Amino acid sequence: MAHEHDLLKKFLALRERVHSLLEDTISPLRLVTDTAFNSTWSPPIDLYETEKEFVLMAELSGVNKEDLDLQMVERVVVLKGERRSPKDVCGQNYHRLERPVG
């Protein structure tokens, strides 16, 4: 019985160490993911690397260049932007708007 108790203690200690390691790895990303992935609109992107640079291509129709912000945060690429409602929506009797804003 004592042997099983020792194994259980070792297993629980190992589980705690793994949990701690994962927590240390994931914690820096929480700030990014909490804000970046809770948006109402996420455009499709391609991100690749050449010998000289990283290239990010995103489908951003309707987004002005001035409304974009591209950063590296804790080794994570963060692209922020805002797609505004078309000016002609006000006062119109739209039945459907499928182009998201946000």
C-alpha positions as a Markdown table, in Angstrom:
| # | Residue | x | y | z |
|---|---|---|---|---|
| 1 | Met | 0.0 | 0.0 | 0.0 |
| 2 | Ala | 2.8 | 2.4 | 0.8 |
| 3 | His | 4.3 | 1.8 | -2.6 |
| 4 | Glu | 1.0 | 2.8 | -4.3 |
| 5 | His | 0.9 | 5.9 | -2.1 |
| 6 | Asp | 4.4 | 6.9 | -3.2 |
| 7 | Leu | 3.5 | 6.4 | -6.8 |
| 8 | Leu | 0.4 | 8.6 | -6.4 |
| 9 | Lys | 2.5 | 11.3 | -4.7 |
| 10 | Lys | 5.0 | 11.2 | -7.5 |
| 11 | Phe | 2.3 | 11.3 | -10.2 |
| 12 | Leu | 0.6 | 14.3 | -8.5 |
| 13 | Ala | 4.0 | 16.1 | -8.3 |
| 14 | Leu | 4.7 | 15.4 | -11.9 |
| 15 | Arg | 1.2 | 16.6 | -12.9 |
| 16 | Glu | 1.8 | 19.8 | -10.9 |
| 17 | Arg | 5.2 | 20.4 | -12.6 |
| 18 | Val | 3.6 | 19.9 | -16.1 |
| 19 | His | 0.7 | 22.2 | -15.2 |
| 20 | Ser | 3.2 | 24.9 | -14.0 |
| 21 | Leu | 5.3 | 24.5 | -17.2 |
| 22 | Leu | 2.2 | 24.9 | -19.4 |
| 23 | Glu | 1.0 | 27.9 | -17.3 |
| 24 | Asp | 4.4 | 29.6 | -17.7 |
| 25 | Thr | 4.2 | 29.0 | -21.5 |
| 26 | Ile | 0.6 | 30.1 | -22.0 |
| 27 | Ser | 0.4 | 33.1 | -19.6 |
| 28 | Pro | 2.1 | 35.6 | -21.9 |
| 29 | Leu | -0.3 | 34.7 | -24.7 |
| 30 | Arg | -3.4 | 35.3 | -22.5 |
| 31 | Leu | -3.2 | 39.1 | -22.9 |
| 32 | Val | -3.0 | 38.7 | -26.6 |
| 33 | Thr | -5.7 | 36.1 | -27.0 |
| 34 | Asp | -8.1 | 37.7 | -24.5 |
| 35 | Thr | -8.3 | 40.8 | -26.7 |
| 36 | Ala | -7.4 | 39.5 | -30.1 |
| 37 | Phe | -9.7 | 36.5 | -30.4 |
| 38 | Asn | -12.8 | 38.1 | -28.8 |
| 39 | Ser | -13.4 | 40.4 | -31.7 |
| 40 | Thr | -16.5 | 40.3 | -33.8 |
| 41 | Trp | -14.6 | 40.0 | -37.1 |
| 42 | Ser | -11.5 | 38.0 | -37.9 |
| 43 | Pro | -10.3 | 38.2 | -41.5 |
| 44 | Pro | -8.6 | 35.2 | -43.2 |
| 45 | Ile | -4.8 | 35.6 | -43.2 |
| 46 | Asp | -1.7 | 33.9 | -44.7 |
| 47 | Leu | 1.6 | 34.3 | -42.8 |
| 48 | Tyr | 4.8 | 32.9 | -44.2 |
| 49 | Glu | 8.5 | 33.5 | -44.0 |
| 50 | Thr | 11.1 | 34.1 | -46.7 |
| 51 | Glu | 14.9 | 34.2 | -46.3 |
| 52 | Lys | 14.7 | 37.9 | -45.5 |
| 53 | Glu | 11.2 | 38.7 | -44.0 |
| 54 | Phe | 7.9 | 37.6 | -42.6 |
| 55 | Val | 4.9 | 38.2 | -44.9 |
| 56 | Leu | 1.4 | 38.6 | -43.7 |
| 57 | Met | -1.4 | 38.8 | -46.3 |
| 58 | Ala | -5.0 | 39.5 | -45.1 |
| 59 | Glu | -8.3 | 40.0 | -46.7 |
| 60 | Leu | -9.1 | 43.5 | -45.4 |
| 61 | Ser | -11.6 | 44.9 | -47.9 |
| 62 | Gly | -13.3 | 47.9 | -46.4 |
| 63 | Val | -10.6 | 48.6 | -43.9 |
| 64 | Asn | -8.5 | 51.8 | -44.3 |
| 65 | Lys | -4.8 | 51.5 | -44.0 |
| 66 | Glu | -4.9 | 54.1 | -41.2 |
| 67 | Asp | -7.2 | 51.8 | -39.2 |
| 68 | Leu | -4.6 | 49.0 | -39.1 |
| 69 | Asp | -2.1 | 48.2 | -36.3 |
| 70 | Leu | 0.4 | 45.3 | -36.8 |
| 71 | Gln | 2.6 | 44.3 | -33.8 |
| 72 | Met | 4.7 | 41.5 | -32.4 |
| 73 | Val | 3.7 | 40.7 | -28.8 |
| 74 | Glu | 5.6 | 38.0 | -26.9 |
| 75 | Arg | 6.5 | 36.3 | -30.3 |
| 76 | Val | 2.9 | 36.5 | -31.5 |
| 77 | Val | 1.8 | 38.5 | -34.5 |
| 78 | Val | -1.1 | 40.7 | -33.6 |
| 79 | Leu | -3.1 | 42.4 | -36.4 |
| 80 | Lys | -5.7 | 44.9 | -35.2 |
| 81 | Gly | -8.0 | 46.9 | -37.3 |
| 82 | Glu | -11.5 | 48.3 | -37.6 |
| 83 | Arg | -14.0 | 48.0 | -40.4 |
| 84 | Arg | -16.5 | 50.8 | -40.1 |
| 85 | Ser | -20.1 | 50.8 | -41.2 |
| 86 | Pro | -20.6 | 52.2 | -44.7 |
| 87 | Lys | -21.7 | 55.8 | -44.6 |
| 88 | Asp | -24.6 | 55.1 | -46.8 |
| 89 | Val | -26.3 | 52.8 | -44.2 |
| 90 | Cys | -27.7 | 55.7 | -42.2 |
| 91 | Gly | -31.2 | 56.5 | -43.2 |
| 92 | Gln | -31.5 | 53.5 | -45.5 |
| 93 | Asn | -34.0 | 50.7 | -45.2 |
| 94 | Tyr | -31.6 | 47.7 | -45.4 |
| 95 | His | -33.1 | 44.2 | -45.2 |
| 96 | Arg | -29.8 | 42.5 | -44.8 |
| 97 | Leu | -26.2 | 43.5 | -44.0 |
| 98 | Glu | -23.7 | 40.6 | -44.4 |
| 99 | Arg | -20.5 | 42.5 | -44.4 |
| 100 | Pro | -19.4 | 42.6 | -40.7 |
| 101 | Val | -18.1 | 45.6 | -38.9 |
| 102 | Gly | -15.8 | 45.7 | -36.0 |
